[in-house]
Amino acid sequence: MTNYPASKNGDYESLKGEIDKRYPSGRFVAIQSGECIADAESHRELVRKLAALGQSPKDMLVVQAGVEYPESAVILFDPSERSRHA
């Protein structure tokens, strides 16, 4: 299970209103150090944009505008599915 540091969650909470106003619902937004550093129509496109900036989505929080996230969630990952998502 991945637990994001409180600072990442705080970044999202403080930026949520701005994200929802600035970006169309469903748009992917990368948040790092309290700032929205990139956005894209799809997650795949966002990963490409971040790579061009020398960044990885693993090092930041990625959210979708207009989505209400629960306070906590359990994310399960099946390593056998990895090749299907690469």
C-alpha positions in Angstrom: 0.0 0.0 0.0 1.3 3.5 -0.9 0.9 6.2 1.7 1.6 9.7 0.3 3.3 12.1 2.7 1.1 14.6 4.3 2.8 17.3 2.3 1.6 15.8 -1.0 -1.9 15.4 0.3 -1.8 18.9 1.6 -0.6 20.2 -1.8 -3.6 18.6 -3.4 -6.1 19.9 -0.8 -4.8 23.4 -1.1 -4.8 23.3 -4.9 -8.0 21.3 -5.5 -10.2 24.4 -6.0 -7.7 26.0 -8.4 -7.3 22.7 -10.3 -11.1 22.3 -10.7 -11.4 25.9 -12.0 -8.4 25.9 -14.3 -8.6 22.4 -15.9 -11.5 20.6 -17.6 -13.0 17.7 -15.7 -11.0 14.5 -16.2 -7.8 16.2 -17.2 -4.7 14.8 -15.6 -2.6 17.2 -13.5 0.9 16.6 -11.9 1.5 18.3 -8.6 5.0 18.8 -7.2 6.1 21.1 -4.3 2.8 22.8 -4.1 2.6 23.6 -7.8 0.8 22.1 -10.9 3.8 21.4 -13.1 2.1 19.7 -16.1 -1.3 18.7 -17.4 -2.6 16.5 -20.2 -5.7 14.9 -21.7 -4.5 11.4 -20.8 -2.2 9.8 -18.2 0.0 8.4 -21.0 0.4 11.9 -22.5 1.1 13.4 -19.0 3.9 10.8 -18.5 5.4 11.8 -21.8 5.3 15.5 -20.9 6.9 14.8 -17.5 9.6 12.7 -19.2 10.4 15.6 -21.5 10.9 17.7 -18.4 13.2 15.1 -16.9 10.5 14.2 -14.3 8.6 11.0 -13.3 5.1 10.7 -12.1 6.5 8.4 -9.4 8.0 11.5 -7.8 4.8 13.5 -7.5 1.1 13.4 -7.1 -1.0 13.0 -10.2 -4.8 13.7 -10.0 -7.7 14.2 -12.3 -9.5 17.6 -12.3 -13.1 17.3 -11.1 -12.6 14.0 -9.4 -13.5 13.6 -5.7 -11.0 11.3 -4.0 -11.6 9.5 -0.7 -9.4 10.3 2.2 -7.8 6.9 2.0 -7.8 3.9 -0.4 -6.0 0.6 -0.8 -4.5 0.0 -4.2 -3.6 -3.5 -5.1 -1.1 -4.4 -7.8 -0.7 -7.7 -9.5 2.9 -7.9 -10.9 1.7 -10.3 -13.6 -0.3 -7.5 -15.1 2.8 -5.2 -15.4 3.5 -6.1 -19.0 0.0 -5.2 -20.1 0.4 -1.7 -18.8 4.0 -1.0 -20.0 
